[in-house]
Amino acid sequence: MAKYLYNGDVERSFPTLGITVKKGDTFEGPEGLIAPGLSLESSAKSAPAAPAPKENNTSKSSASSDTNAGA
């Protein structure tokens, strides 16, 4: 999503985003949003979220690892 700055003189509603903005408000919205008084605050795309660290799976399973068990 892109970050926008609204500099219009009157409040503007963006029903599809579910927000109403006043002069000086910033908000995130879809790329390519165009409206009077609206400018792109940052052209840099936000970085993707860092992947969650992998769990160190050192715990032993509850099942027996003895392949001869029950034979």
JOJO-V886102 format. One record per pair of residues at least 24 apart in sequence whose C-alpha atoms are under 7 Angstrom apart, sorted by sequence separation. I is the first residue (numbers start at 1). J is the second residue. D is the distance in whole Angstrom. If there is no record, write none. Layout:
{{I:J:D} {I:J:D}}
This chain:
{{3:27:6} {4:28:6} {3:28:4} {2:28:6} {3:29:6} {1:28:6} {2:29:6} {1:29:5} {2:30:6} {8:36:7} {1:30:5} {2:31:5} {8:37:4} {1:31:6} {7:37:5} {6:37:6} {7:38:6} {6:38:5} {5:38:6} {6:39:6} {4:38:7} {5:39:5} {4:39:6} {5:40:6} {4:40:5} {5:41:5} {3:40:6} {4:41:5} {3:41:6} {3:42:6} {2:45:7}}
